[in-house]
Amino acid sequence: MEPLISIRNLTKTYGEIKALDNISFGIKENSIFGLVGPDGAGKSTLIRILCGLMNPDCGEIEMMGKNILKDRTILKGNIGYLSQKFSLYTDLSVDENIEFVAGIHGVRHFKDRREELLKFTRLTKFRKFLAGKLSGGMKQKLALACTLIYRPKIVFLDEPTTGVDPVSRREFWVILSNMLREDITILISTPYMDEAERFNEIALIDNGRLIALGDPQTIVEGLKESLIEIVCTPVRNAYSILKENLDAEIQLKGDRINILISKEKSGEYIRLIREILERSSVEIFSVRESEPSLENAFVHLVS
Ligand code: ADP
């Protein structure tokens, strides 16, 4: 099946900065595709180009079979875009914001759909509230409801969960998976690796470059390294000691240390790690092999 969106050799520079460096991938219809990478990776730039708000230096984009860099008419009414900036009218109520967007898009009979969307985003109770009075998570849900009022085929979401509390983040995820039932294709960007594990497919990007592409599980399984996880105290001290004494990729992650090492060496390294830490009077709680996460894979692929 042809992808709904095909991106080929896309490059975009701002002066000296290469925000996108020869990026190519496809997005399947009716899926959640994630653009995953840290701040400055190029995610917003790519989304803005896909929405027709900016031109790349070179490359091609086909959306629903049309070259959107030559002719943008296909974008009208077919795409929805949630930018990082809050783009609602703070002095209009929830109801009025949705009505306003329906008006801009020429949707005359919007009332039933509005009821459906308010229910869908659990905002019915708050319909009379001014948008400016809503919490961060509710504002994001309202922005989404406004986008969905004109029934776009593709929705671009630029970091919708950044700065949103964990409960609202979870709720937002349920809403997104329900959107798939309406035959909507979603492209979403996030800096959170743990969220990425929920996407059908992802593109890991860093510094404008595509680091890995595919479903998250396959990317992690493709690692030739195994993960050694160490729980000990004082952890920062142990981290510096291991960095000095071990020839391996060492990551400090919260209260634990992660070490990626080739699979055949893991037994030998577990013994070595214990020896080094015991010599330095670090108190060890556990040193064991564990499943690598997408974040481990990302750090490894970048390095
Ligand atoms: P992300 O969304 O992943 O944080 P961006 O696409 O915003 O990444 O930025 C990619 C790179 O391009 C960054 O180095 C950023 O500083 C730079 N950049 C983004 N927009 C502009 C701009 N308008 N002018 C100059 N540099 C920019």
Residues whose N, C-alpha, C, O or C-beta is under 5 A from the ligand:
A	BS01	ADP	Y14 I17 A19 P38 D39 G40 A41 G42 K43 S44 T45
